[in-house]
Amino acid sequence: MPRPLPVVTFALCAACVVMGCGRPATRAGRPNVLLVTLDTTRGDHVGAYGAKPSPTPAFDRVAAEGVLFTRAWTVTPLTTPAHTSLMTGLYPQAHGVRNNGRLRMPEAVTTLAEAFASSGYRTGGFVSALPVARSAGNAAVRERLLGL
């Protein structure tokens, strides 16, 4: 039986970037990219990480066709700053988001979604985690993070 990963570490471990997903590449031969993050989910409750029987068959299929990270570390055990770091490549002290709640990020900070959009990708995001949801912070920053 695999050793369960700590909840916070798993949030970023489960950030899997899936290239291709078994579909043709986008125009100009660029791969499709799907970023999935799971927050407060135990690793031993996801089939791709060893749960038997698997309660997550759709996720497992996507993970099997792409890249699945099995080791990752977070810069902070808080959802909003951790996801902001994931989406900017910066530590919280550099992007300015240091806690769950109000999002305040300088305009000069480029997000992953903005970088993909400027390279011609269509971007979008779906959120259910309260700390990242529209009601929990600045909608403009959230839209920059997700590429809406």
N, C-alpha and C positions, 0 to 999 in steps of 0.2 A: 504494500500500500504506500503510495507516495506521501511524503511528508507535507502537510498543509503549509501553505505560504502565509505569512502575516497579511492581514487584511489590507493594510496600506500599501505594502510592497506589491501585493497582487493587483491592486488598482492599476499600477503602471506595468506590471508583468503582462497583464491582459491587454495592454495596448498593443494590439497586433496590427501590423501593416500588411495588408494582403494585396499583392500585386498580381494583376491578371484575373484572378478568380475564375479561371476557365473560360473567359470570354475574350473576344478579339481585343487587341490593343486599341486605344483611342486614336483619333486622327494623328497623323505624323508619326505613327509607330510608338507613341508614348504608352506606358502601361497604365491600367486603371489602378487607383490607389484607394483603399478603404482603411480608415483608422477607427478602431473600436476600443473604447476604454470602458472598463467595468469598475465601479466604485463599491466598496464594502461588500465584495463578493469573495467567498472562500474558494481557493484554488481547488480544493478537493470536492467542490460541488459543480464543477464544469468538466464535461467529458474529455475535452481536449487536454486537460491537465490531470486526467486519471480517474474521474468519477465513474463508477460502474454500479448499475447500468447508467448510461449517460442521460442526464436530464436536459441536455442542450444539443440535440443532434444537428440542428441547422448551424449553430456556431461551430460545432466540431467539423462539419464539412468545409466551411469557409476557412477555418484554421488549417485544415489538412492540405488545402490547395494553395496556401500562401505562406507567410512567414509567421511563426508563433514564437513569441519570446518566452523563455522559461526562467530567465534571471533578469531582474531589473531592480533599480533602487529609486526611491523618490527623494526629492530635495526637501520635502516637508510632509508631515502626516496630516495635511489639510487639503481637502478636495480642490478648492478654487485655486490656491497658489500652485499646487502640484500640476493641475491641468494647464494653468497658464504657462508654467515652465515647460511642460511637454509641447505646448503649441508655439512657444517662442524660442526655446533652446537657451533660455536665460534663467539664472537663479532669481528667487523672489526679490532680493535686494536690488537687482538690476531692472526687473520689470515692474516693481512696485506693488504687486498684489501679495499681501502678507498674511491674509486671514480669509476665512469664509465670510461673505457679506458683500460689502460695497466693493465693486471693481473699479480701480483707478489705475489706468495703464497709460503711459505717455504715448502720444501719437507717433513718436519716432520709433517705437518698438514695432517690428514687423512680425506678423504671425505666420504660422505655417499655411493657414488658409489664404492669407494675402499673397504669399509667395507662389502658391499653386495657381491662384487666380491670375496673377501677373504673368504666369507662364502659359496661360491659355486654358487651364483646367476649369471646369465647372465645379463649384464647391457648394457644400451644404452641410447642415448638421441637425441632429436630433438629440434633445437633452431631456432626461427625466430626473436627474439628480438635483435636488433643491438648491444646493449651493451654487450650481452653474445655471440654473433655470432663470428665466427672465425676471421673475419676482424677487430673486435674491440679489440682484445687482444692477449695474449699469447696462442697459440693453445695447447701447452702441458698442461697448467693449465686448459683450457677449457675441454680437454679430461679427465683430472683427475676428474673434477667436474661432468661430465656426464657419465663417465665410458665407454668411447669409446675404 
